[in-house]
Amino acid sequence: MKQNISVELLTFWKNWHFRLRIDLAAKMKFCLPWRSTGVFVTARHPDTTMYAVSADSKGLDTVVGLLADVVLHPRLTDEEIELARMAVRFELEDLSMRPDPEPLLTEMIHEAAYRENTVGLHRFCPTENIAKIDRSVLHSYLRNYYTPDRMVLAGVGVEHERLVECARKYLLGTRPAWGSGAAVHVDGSVAQYTGGIVKLERDMSSVSLGPTPFPELTHIMIGLESCSFLEGDFLPFAVLNMMMGGGGSFSAGGPGKGMFTRLYLNVLNRHHWMYNATSYHHSYEDTGLLCIHASADPRQVREMVEIITREFVLMAGTVDVVELERAKTQLTSMLMMNLEARPVIFEDVGRQVLATRSRKLPHELCALIRDVKPEDVKRVASAMLRRKPAVAALGDLSDLPAYEHVQAALANKDGRLPRTYRLFR
């Protein structure tokens, strides 16, 4: 892979086909439904706006010019803005109606973990703000975030010098539609982990109606701060997350589904009433969050929370060599399988360069994964348990334990909640 100051090139694809993408560190989605013969353009991702083009390599000059025009000179007509407003309203309505609450719970767990700062701020646009977004607001946003130091131009299947020449021709010295004023409102603050709880009481009995309605469930997500993807402990946390694994009770069988992970063996296989137990690891430039999402009948919420806190405590216990090797092998195979897809390879190049100004090749990552030892997993888990938990709860929360009880359970050696006694039930 050859490098230039603002260009990253991946060259092992066939020369007759290339993919080109500009990555911009942004926090807003742009939809570009533009098609032409032999060309497909997309822009997506909530934290990084990616404009991607696939086309015949003979049209490199034309495509780079079109892509630069789309990025630097968007028209942003009133009609387009209104259509975008309608799409955002629909997504927000769909978010509250869908039977899968994972996107909403992810939003809530971040809000609890990073109270009123950085990644804890709302990712979904508040309904009352939709009408306020107009061309001037978008231009202000573009002026602040679409800057050269936040851009990466990546090409695959095309000669490096040709791509550099096109970049100089269409990107350097070009005045964007929003003017050349300096960015003034860029938030450069570092994420501050706070811990806490966010609860949303909601009737989940009518989420999925029909001949076979989905059962009413209460959803709980418990998280603890991990580390950023720039730290050396990132891969031990990734292995730990893979070791926990989990999923839904409907998909426990079949190869590659993690049926030997801890959340399957210790939770789903032993407690038939639990509908889901899944581990997630969210990692950012300055922080990270490892969490477990569980769901069950509202009458068994307390028992479900205790089961999850117990699994968190067991993370810092003995790590079996066989389960560790299985998790490392599964993580390596997942990494290599994903990198067989061209869009994933392409996104990997742009994202790594954008975040770290360099790129680790697959064989380097595999070597680092192989080097993870049981004591590494135990060390990062023990350090994680010393932090305050973040809790997100959705549904019927009448039997939800108090936040202080969850915190006490994570501090106990057995992970049990403090006992409570009721005179009347």
Steps between C-alpha positions, in 0.01 A plus 500: 500500500645833392424811695475871442410775742131491419476186288484134597514240226431128513627327185430127513171515308482450126579812299178495301296583808550747782323636804550856613392653826544828684473456877411803707493497879145622541191429706219515248362280224469614140301301245604527136258302279708562185555232240651489156601226260780299657514718811350469848537765769415471869552709811434354842603444864406706805847602620682507166345618176627279218449585136576189294510447124543176306568538128714394210858612559512670160269768634713587804543866410127550436394315813739687729371824355138398562580379850682823586206699369255300713711543814609862459206650310176342623195691379293445815177615341190566709335193350793274591512635856127443545532142373783444747283639781225254409748212499630597846146523639420156362816350652416646841145361485632161389750500786224503762287237323751233398514175704882507503597766759878465455554841327300678769673311782839585350401866504384470862809316627726769352287770658535326837874434464601847378250732660459817289835478322648377169371154406232528768322776310199406291589327175143515372366839408241629752162544333481868594829572316404353163320813378793721606745338258533710184768582244684745727518243781634235261757741355615585852536131575692435178731796565590359841544133414580472129860617538816356336638361825184290536505358147649186352487418129538124454516313171506128425587343166647818351857626462619716786643783289181527294293534816738764642479693174120495507500608866718800420283588203160488668558534876795731557429872487128448437266742675211305657138611486505606865792739455853496634440630851681332789325242715382658825271255678690169501472313829839351583416384852599155626233253606438497876360174634246564777292186537135517598160372402247594231151349525213512254168357620311371198219257430666236280191277470393647166839544334451211257139404433369233266408130496813421706572815700842553654488449879514798732859537618704727721843589362803572715847607390788525748833647394844584639772720355763311301761683289546683170604328180835683521602327825690175531216338696258534210564147370473331844162672534404383150594143593305529827195623310528205261542263794175628652317484165133420539196572289131422488338183629369430148843465336712290733581228247718480194874546446651844555215627719699489821308221672805435722531860619438578866165672453368194318648242737436681828188701423285400203552126538424506873217754518235417243298812584769739373439608141831671437845545649756668278834670563595818310822701492487862385843658456588860415809716469502598867282244682315171472201319644447126547139412573258208517142523373247261654124466466237297683146508635441806727434270798856365485693826461672480838625147441614596149702796630669278760594246235663773290689657792629154587635457147676835524669394825603165349683686222775579751522138614679201351528499121499152352770455237266311268229769505763772452647325195151447363419872544827607334443261211143623456611865511774434244267309268236774526760764417627310195150410382389864516808611309404272213229752410625790292289769668630390841863507384446842356334633813777349712766697307319832528398463864841388627683780319243755611531394866869407530668642185619146423361155434572166662488219248292188572799280579621756756161501674488119500844487665386744770188292564709183536716676762206561737552292816259395779661747741435783250128424498489467878690829544276710275184347649617572856579861412161537332313376807650776713295760311141604554250314283275651236147359486228542237154353559200490265149360556314404817749596772293434812745229618821672386762503781628837618815632332688481832412131523639434152818684596527296820450173310788581265719568804412164660711192436193296405321777306182463703258783561438604861208307645172687536209398718133580442219463748243503222532373144 
